Amino acid sequence: MPRTLVFDIGQVLLHYDPHLAFLDLLPDREARSHFLTRILPPEWNLEQDRGRDWREAEAIQIALHPDHADLIRAFRANWHMMVPKAIAPNVAVLEDALAAGIPTYAITNFASDTFREASRLYPFLTRFHGRVVSAEERLLKPDPAIYRVFLERFRQKAEDCLFMDDSRANVDSAAALGFSVIHVTPETDLRAEVRRFGFAI
């Protein structure tokens, strides 16, 4: 049975929705969806999670879409609006695990500066026994290399770890390395799932 908990953050501990940063700037949902899929597609944002600087990222897209320069800059400027709340039942699992002395870690795809900002907004993100942030490693889940960084850095064995993530690709990659896994969806009762793996919280 695993004895260490390893959390993803976005959509596991924090609600994340980029539309929230553009509700006033682009009130029309169709226009907003077009902007967030064609002008600033998810793959663009993912490169900041890989470690690309925001100024470089903005410059690239502004060169392609100069008429949208202000909206492109608004993505980072309004980033805090994209994470409006913690997912309270899942954070309670984290807090209870910490209180019980269970080794508790995070592996997350996150830009370095937005992770610092999120940690100020949500101080529970500073309480992990250790964390691996993709931008700091220039590695992204589901690349197996990021899980190996975690295992080596914190002297863990995959078979001792229960990894929780909202991405099927990410949990499949971890499972292939020997982690126990939970694919987290909005319907997941995370406490019940964690208990199913033998954690008394």
C-alpha positions in Angstrom: 0.0 0.0 0.0 1.3 3.5 -0.7 2.3 5.7 2.2 3.1 9.0 0.4 0.5 11.4 -1.2 1.5 13.3 -4.3 -0.9 16.0 -5.5 -1.4 17.8 -8.8 -2.6 21.4 -8.1 -4.7 22.8 -11.0 -8.3 21.3 -10.9 -7.3 19.1 -8.0 -6.6 21.7 -5.3 -7.3 24.9 -7.2 -10.1 25.8 -9.5 -8.7 27.1 -12.8 -10.6 28.7 -15.7 -8.9 31.2 -18.0 -12.3 32.5 -19.2 -12.7 34.3 -15.8 -9.9 36.7 -16.7 -11.8 37.9 -19.8 -15.4 38.1 -18.8 -15.3 41.9 -18.8 -12.8 42.3 -21.7 -14.6 39.8 -24.0 -18.2 39.6 -22.7 -19.3 37.5 -25.7 -18.6 33.9 -24.9 -18.0 32.9 -28.6 -15.5 35.7 -29.0 -13.8 34.7 -25.7 -13.6 31.1 -26.7 -12.1 32.0 -30.1 -9.5 34.1 -28.4 -8.5 31.4 -25.9 -8.4 28.7 -28.6 -7.0 30.5 -31.6 -5.1 33.7 -30.4 -3.8 32.2 -27.1 -4.3 28.5 -27.4 -3.6 26.2 -24.4 -0.4 25.0 -26.1 0.9 28.6 -25.9 0.3 28.8 -22.2 1.8 25.4 -21.7 5.2 26.7 -22.8 5.2 29.1 -19.8 4.7 25.9 -17.7 7.8 24.6 -19.4 9.7 27.7 -18.4 9.3 30.2 -21.2 9.4 33.8 -20.0 6.1 35.7 -20.2 7.6 38.6 -22.0 8.9 36.4 -24.7 5.6 34.5 -24.9 3.6 37.8 -25.2 6.0 39.1 -27.9 5.6 36.0 -30.0 1.8 36.2 -30.0 1.7 40.0 -30.4 3.8 39.7 -33.5 1.3 37.3 -34.9 -1.8 39.2 -33.7 -0.9 42.9 -33.2 -4.5 43.9 -33.0 -4.9 41.8 -29.9 -1.9 43.1 -28.0 -3.7 44.4 -24.9 -5.8 41.3 -24.6 -2.6 39.1 -24.9 -1.0 41.0 -22.1 -4.1 40.7 -20.0 -3.7 37.0 -19.8 -0.7 37.3 -17.4 -1.9 40.6 -15.8 -5.3 39.0 -14.9 -4.0 35.6 -14.1 -5.1 35.7 -10.5 -8.7 35.9 -11.7 -8.3 32.5 -13.3 -7.8 30.8 -9.9 -10.8 32.2 -7.9 -11.0 29.5 -5.2 -9.6 26.4 -3.7 -11.4 23.1 -4.2 -12.3 22.9 -0.5 -13.0 19.1 0.0 -9.7 18.2 -1.7 -7.7 20.8 0.2 -9.2 19.3 3.4 -7.7 16.0 2.4 -4.3 17.7 2.0 -4.6 19.5 5.4 -5.6 16.4 7.2 -2.8 14.4 5.7 -0.3 17.0 6.8 -1.8 17.0 10.3 -1.5 13.2 10.4 2.2 13.4 9.5 1.7 11.7 6.1 4.5 12.6 3.6 2.8 15.0 1.2 4.2 16.3 -2.1 3.2 18.0 -5.3 4.1 17.5 -9.0 2.6 20.3 -11.0 2.7 21.9 -14.5 3.0 25.6 -13.5 4.9 28.7 -14.5 7.4 29.7 -11.9 6.0 33.2 -11.2 2.3 32.2 -11.3 3.2 29.4 -8.8 4.6 32.0 -6.5 1.5 34.1 -6.9 -0.7 31.2 -6.3 1.2 30.4 -3.1 0.6 33.9 -1.8 -3.1 33.6 -2.6 -3.4 30.1 -1.2 -0.8 29.6 1.6 -1.6 25.8 1.8 0.6 25.5 -1.3 3.6 26.3 0.8 3.0 23.4 3.2 4.0 20.4 1.1 7.0 18.4 2.2 8.4 19.1 -1.2 7.2 20.0 -4.7 8.3 19.7 -8.3 7.2 22.6 -10.5 7.5 22.0 -14.2 8.9 25.5 -15.2 11.7 25.1 -12.7 12.7 21.8 -14.2 11.8 22.6 -17.8 9.9 19.4 -17.9 6.1 18.9 -18.4 3.8 16.1 -17.3 3.2 13.5 -18.7 6.9 13.2 -19.5 8.2 10.4 -17.3 11.3 12.4 -16.6 9.4 14.8 -14.3 8.3 11.9 -12.1 11.8 10.6 -12.0 13.0 14.0 -10.8 10.5 13.8 -8.0 11.5 10.2 -7.0 15.2 11.0 -7.0 15.1 14.4 -5.3 12.9 13.2 -2.5 14.2 9.7 -2.3 10.9 8.1 -2.9 9.9 4.8 -4.5 7.1 4.9 -7.0 5.3 2.0 -5.4 5.1 3.9 -2.1 3.3 6.9 -3.7 -0.3 7.7 -4.5 -0.4 10.3 -7.3 -3.6 12.4 -8.0 -4.1 14.4 -11.2 -7.0 15.6 -13.3 -5.3 14.6 -16.5 -5.7 11.0 -17.7 -2.4 11.2 -19.6 -0.6 12.3 -16.5 -1.9 9.6 -14.3 -1.3 7.0 -16.9 2.4 8.1 -17.2 2.8 7.9 -13.4 1.1 4.5 -13.3 3.5 3.2 -15.9 6.3 4.0 -13.5 4.7 2.2 -10.7 2.7 4.9 -8.8 -0.7 4.2 -7.5 -3.0 6.8 -9.1 -6.3 8.5 -8.8 -7.7 10.3 -11.9 -9.5 13.3 -10.3 -12.7 14.6 -11.9 -15.3 17.0 -10.5 -17.3 14.0 -9.3 -14.4 12.4 -7.4 -14.8 12.0 -3.7 -11.0 12.4 -3.1 -11.2 11.5 0.6 -13.0 8.2 -0.1 -10.5 7.4 -2.9 -7.5 8.1 -0.7 -9.0 6.0 2.1 -9.4 3.2 -0.4 -5.6 3.1 -0.7 -5.3 2.7 3.1 -4.7 6.2 4.3 -6.5 6.9 7.6 -7.7 10.5 7.1 
